[in-house]
């Protein structure tokens, strides 16, 4: 630094301006003004951020604990889960109840069919079972035994599809019909053909549809009887007679349709449909449930955390353009300040 | 106010700065009144140099301390001295004032560079130095104020200005050289 620069600095310091007394009084009077309590924003962020993180992890753990519950399918323990879905079944208008069970791989015992629906009502039962057997010989024997079970219970095998492609494995797909009252026995016996891998049971209530169809049939019968009486009675003009005959024909046709539909409803209500898949180990992969409660809890918690991460990622994707815009505005303002003061 | 010789004033200023800047940083937080009393001149000087307008500097100083008083709880002595913190607030307040001034002058169709500053920067500063200061840009004057008058160190001044230390040093050198050249011209 040169001597003249030092002189300049010394002069500037020596003749530095001093704040007027009025300003000093004005500033020092600020102390008497009651101060509003501000929450330090930085400290708030430092607290809020870990708190949000802790809540996210806690939510995942809670979800894991709640979601893990008891194993979904351990046939040895005879446990199953079921869910009820309100709805209208196709063609009948009844409510549907579904129950599904997945058996563990080490099970050799058959499941008893769960009691769903009310036995006194007309209901259609639709069951689906997967059974695993040891080899192709056992597959053939089990397939034959399955058809015999259906027959012995008063039912029949609607279709049998037996497949043993090259490679040692094989599977047979059977569509069985058994009387509704024997469905529970049938499921139990079919499940015992090998290792039960999965079982699904769907019960559709047909009582309402049956009642509606019966009421329509009674009404149509009354109408047909009335039309017959009208035609057999007093002599009518020819044109009116033809009109009544047309109406009678239409009513009879409608009656026949309703009777047919009710027959179908009764048939569906009295016969259960069972879809059975019997396969060797290669054909049917077991549903693995090797995880313990802790494992399931961890799996559920990690899944939940992943979901939170995805939500966070989406939020960042949405926010990032705004953040870029804010950064651009900040940079522009900074440059504008530089330009302002350089003028 | 009576001002002594250059050396005496400089000595007083330095002693005051040392005592005021050092004491609050040790241990707990100082009282706001203590900071206000000790830093008032510094902030006022900075704003006089930055704006070149004593009346505006007075208002802006008051506004700075009002703002500082409102946000006093946020002040963290570990992050910087009270002087640096106040200067940053003062600069933000001054920038708003500059913007308002620019808009006002635009409305009046008068540009800032066309308006010669008539205010005095120092108390009894030699005329040529006053003229030389007037010729500097606000950005140059503020770096002179921060580094020379307020004796902020390089990093603190750079933090107040929002620029790098190198840029701060370059700006200061340029400003002092211009002042020196002007003084030399007058001497010759």
HADDOCK unambig.tbl for C-alpha pairs under 7 A between the chains (distance, minus, plus):
assign (segid A and resid 4 and name CA) (segid B and resid 180 and name CA) 6.26 0.50 0.50
assign (segid A and resid 5 and name CA) (segid B and resid 176 and name CA) 6.52 0.50 0.50
assign (segid A and resid 5 and name CA) (segid B and resid 180 and name CA) 5.93 0.50 0.50
assign (segid A and resid 8 and name CA) (segid B and resid 180 and name CA) 6.69 0.50 0.50
assign (segid A and resid 9 and name CA) (segid B and resid 148 and name CA) 6.29 0.50 0.50
assign (segid A and resid 10 and name CA) (segid B and resid 6 and name CA) 6.49 0.50 0.50
assign (segid A and resid 11 and name CA) (segid B and resid 6 and name CA) 6.48 0.50 0.50
assign (segid A and resid 12 and name CA) (segid B and resid 149 and name CA) 6.96 0.50 0.50
assign (segid A and resid 13 and name CA) (segid B and resid 10 and name CA) 6.06 0.50 0.50
assign (segid A and resid 13 and name CA) (segid B and resid 148 and name CA) 6.93 0.50 0.50
assign (segid A and resid 13 and name CA) (segid B and resid 149 and name CA) 5.43 0.50 0.50
assign (segid A and resid 14 and name CA) (segid B and resid 6 and name CA) 4.34 0.50 0.50
assign (segid A and resid 14 and name CA) (segid B and resid 9 and name CA) 5.45 0.50 0.50
assign (segid A and resid 14 and name CA) (segid B and resid 10 and name CA) 5.88 0.50 0.50
assign (segid A and resid 15 and name CA) (segid B and resid 122 and name CA) 5.02 0.50 0.50
assign (segid A and resid 15 and name CA) (segid B and resid 123 and name CA) 4.97 0.50 0.50
assign (segid A and resid 15 and name CA) (segid B and resid 124 and name CA) 5.93 0.50 0.50
assign (segid A and resid 15 and name CA) (segid B and resid 125 and name CA) 5.37 0.50 0.50
assign (segid A and resid 16 and name CA) (segid B and resid 45 and name CA) 6.82 0.50 0.50
assign (segid A and resid 16 and name CA) (segid B and resid 122 and name CA) 4.90 0.50 0.50
assign (segid A and resid 16 and name CA) (segid B and resid 123 and name CA) 6.04 0.50 0.50
assign (segid A and resid 16 and name CA) (segid B and resid 149 and name CA) 6.91 0.50 0.50
assign (segid A and resid 17 and name CA) (segid B and resid 45 and name CA) 5.76 0.50 0.50
assign (segid A and resid 17 and name CA) (segid B and resid 121 and name CA) 6.76 0.50 0.50
assign (segid A and resid 17 and name CA) (segid B and resid 122 and name CA) 4.76 0.50 0.50
assign (segid A and resid 17 and name CA) (segid B and resid 123 and name CA) 5.15 0.50 0.50
assign (segid A and resid 18 and name CA) (segid B and resid 41 and name CA) 5.52 0.50 0.50
assign (segid A and resid 18 and name CA) (segid B and resid 45 and name CA) 6.92 0.50 0.50
assign (segid A and resid 19 and name CA) (segid B and resid 40 and name CA) 6.85 0.50 0.50
assign (segid A and resid 19 and name CA) (segid B and resid 41 and name CA) 5.28 0.50 0.50
assign (segid A and resid 19 and name CA) (segid B and resid 44 and name CA) 5.93 0.50 0.50
assign (segid A and resid 23 and name CA) (segid B and resid 58 and name CA) 6.68 0.50 0.50
assign (segid A and resid 23 and name CA) (segid B and resid 62 and name CA) 6.89 0.50 0.50
assign (segid A and resid 27 and name CA) (segid B and resid 62 and name CA) 5.95 0.50 0.50
assign (segid A and resid 27 and name CA) (segid B and resid 65 and name CA) 6.48 0.50 0.50
assign (segid A and resid 28 and name CA) (segid B and resid 33 and name CA) 6.22 0.50 0.50
assign (segid A and resid 28 and name CA) (segid B and resid 36 and name CA) 6.68 0.50 0.50
assign (segid A and resid 28 and name CA) (segid B and resid 37 and name CA) 6.97 0.50 0.50
assign (segid A and resid 30 and name CA) (segid B and resid 66 and name CA) 6.99 0.50 0.50
assign (segid A and resid 31 and name CA) (segid B and resid 33 and name CA) 6.18 0.50 0.50
assign (segid A and resid 35 and name CA) (segid B and resid 70 and name CA) 6.62 0.50 0.50
assign (segid A and resid 36 and name CA) (segid B and resid 70 and name CA) 6.99 0.50 0.50
assign (segid A and resid 40 and name CA) (segid B and resid 74 and name CA) 5.70 0.50 0.50
assign (segid A and resid 337 and name CA) (segid B and resid 95 and name CA) 6.79 0.50 0.50
assign (segid A and resid 341 and name CA) (segid B and resid 137 and name CA) 6.63 0.50 0.50
assign (segid A and resid 341 and name CA) (segid B and resid 138 and name CA) 5.01 0.50 0.50
assign (segid A and resid 341 and name CA) (segid B and resid 139 and name CA) 4.82 0.50 0.50
assign (segid A and resid 342 and name CA) (segid B and resid 137 and name CA) 5.40 0.50 0.50
assign (segid A and resid 342 and name CA) (segid B and resid 138 and name CA) 6.18 0.50 0.50
assign (segid A and resid 342 and name CA) (segid B and resid 139 and name CA) 5.30 0.50 0.50
assign (segid A and resid 343 and name CA) (segid B and resid 137 and name CA) 5.90 0.50 0.50
